[in-house]
Amino acid sequence: MEIYTQLTSAGLLVSIKGALDGLSEDRVKRQLTSVLQMDRKYLLLDFSGVTEVTPAGLRNLLPYVQQVQQLKKELILFNLEGNIHGLINSSGFDSLVKVVDSLDTAIKYAKGRDSGGYNK
């Protein structure tokens, strides 16, 4: 698994490539911990390059999600493939993060939250 970051006007764009599974725990921890140190309120996670997500992979993200919430930041996931989206919904993980369909929607959401309202 690889993680790439890029600053946008709405927040920090984090692109994930590869499988998010039980074997990716150390890499997730190393790479996402450094992302958290960047001073951006919104972290936009692009799942378009994610090939697989397992329940163990989602559990690897939980400490990261908790840190995001403690720092008063918000995690926005987008470009989720059907099976991955289904796993995130059925596991209840979608109650911890915002899930939208695209980068454009994620940016609109973040900018709308900053201005006091959000319209899809």
C-alpha positions as CSV (number, residue, x, y, z in Angstrom):
1,M,0.0,0.0,0.0
2,E,1.2,3.5,-0.8
3,I,-0.1,6.9,0.4
4,Y,0.4,10.2,-1.4
5,T,-0.6,13.6,-0.2
6,Q,-1.3,16.9,-1.9
7,L,-2.6,20.2,-0.5
8,T,-5.9,21.6,-1.9
9,S,-7.9,24.7,-1.2
10,A,-10.3,22.6,0.9
11,G,-7.8,20.5,2.9
12,L,-5.2,17.8,2.6
13,L,-5.9,15.2,-0.2
14,V,-4.6,11.8,0.7
15,S,-4.6,9.2,-2.1
16,I,-4.4,5.5,-1.1
17,K,-3.1,2.9,-3.5
18,G,-3.3,-0.8,-3.0
19,A,-4.9,-3.1,-0.4
20,L,-6.1,-1.8,3.0
21,D,-5.8,-5.1,4.9
22,G,-4.4,-6.6,8.1
23,L,-0.9,-6.6,6.5
24,S,-0.8,-2.9,5.9
25,E,-1.0,-1.8,9.6
26,D,2.6,-0.7,10.0
27,R,2.6,1.3,6.7
28,V,-0.8,2.9,7.6
29,K,0.5,3.9,11.0
30,R,3.7,5.4,9.7
31,Q,2.3,7.3,6.8
32,L,-1.0,8.6,8.2
33,T,0.6,9.7,11.5
34,S,2.8,12.1,9.5
35,V,-0.3,13.3,7.5
36,L,-2.0,14.2,10.8
37,Q,0.8,16.6,11.7
38,M,-0.1,18.8,8.8
39,D,-2.3,21.7,9.8
40,R,-5.4,21.1,7.8
41,K,-9.0,20.8,9.2
42,Y,-10.2,18.5,6.4
43,L,-8.5,15.3,5.3
44,L,-9.8,14.1,2.0
45,L,-9.1,10.4,1.5
46,D,-9.3,9.2,-2.2
47,F,-10.1,5.5,-2.4
48,S,-10.0,5.3,-6.2
49,G,-6.7,3.4,-6.0
50,V,-7.7,1.0,-3.2
51,T,-7.9,-2.5,-4.6
52,E,-9.3,-4.2,-1.5
53,V,-10.5,-3.4,2.1
54,T,-10.8,-6.0,4.8
55,P,-12.4,-5.6,8.2
56,A,-8.8,-5.8,9.6
57,G,-7.8,-2.9,7.3
58,L,-10.7,-0.8,8.6
59,R,-9.6,-1.6,12.2
60,N,-6.1,-0.3,11.3
61,L,-7.7,3.1,10.4
62,L,-9.6,3.4,13.7
63,P,-6.7,4.9,15.8
64,Y,-6.2,7.4,13.0
65,V,-9.9,8.3,12.9
66,Q,-9.9,8.8,16.7
67,Q,-6.8,11.1,16.4
68,V,-8.6,13.1,13.7
69,Q,-11.6,13.6,15.9
70,Q,-9.5,14.5,18.9
71,L,-7.7,17.2,16.8
72,K,-11.1,18.6,15.8
73,K,-10.5,17.7,12.1
74,E,-12.7,15.8,9.8
75,L,-12.1,12.8,7.6
76,I,-13.9,12.7,4.2
77,L,-13.7,9.5,2.1
78,F,-14.6,9.5,-1.5
79,N,-14.3,7.4,-4.7
80,L,-15.3,4.2,-2.9
81,E,-15.9,1.2,-5.1
82,G,-19.2,-0.7,-4.6
83,N,-17.9,-3.6,-2.4
84,I,-15.6,-1.2,-0.4
85,H,-18.5,1.2,0.1
86,G,-20.7,-1.7,1.3
87,L,-18.1,-2.9,3.8
88,I,-17.7,0.7,5.2
89,N,-21.5,1.0,5.5
90,S,-22.2,-2.4,7.0
91,S,-19.3,-2.1,9.5
92,G,-20.7,1.2,10.8
93,F,-17.4,2.9,9.8
94,D,-19.4,5.5,7.9
95,S,-20.8,6.9,11.2
96,L,-17.2,7.9,12.1
97,V,-16.3,9.6,8.8
98,K,-18.1,11.5,6.0
99,V,-18.5,9.4,2.9
100,V,-19.2,11.2,-0.4
101,D,-19.0,10.2,-4.1
102,S,-16.2,12.4,-5.5
103,L,-13.4,14.9,-4.9
104,D,-15.7,17.7,-6.1
105,T,-18.3,16.7,-3.6
106,A,-15.7,16.4,-0.8
107,I,-14.4,19.9,-1.6
108,K,-17.9,21.4,-1.7
109,Y,-18.7,19.7,1.6
110,A,-15.6,21.1,3.3
111,K,-16.0,24.6,2.0
112,G,-19.7,24.5,2.9
113,R,-18.9,23.4,6.4
114,D,-16.5,26.3,6.8
115,S,-19.0,28.8,5.5
116,G,-21.7,27.5,7.8
117,G,-23.8,25.3,5.5
118,Y,-23.5,22.4,3.1
119,N,-25.6,21.7,0.1
120,K,-25.0,18.6,-2.0
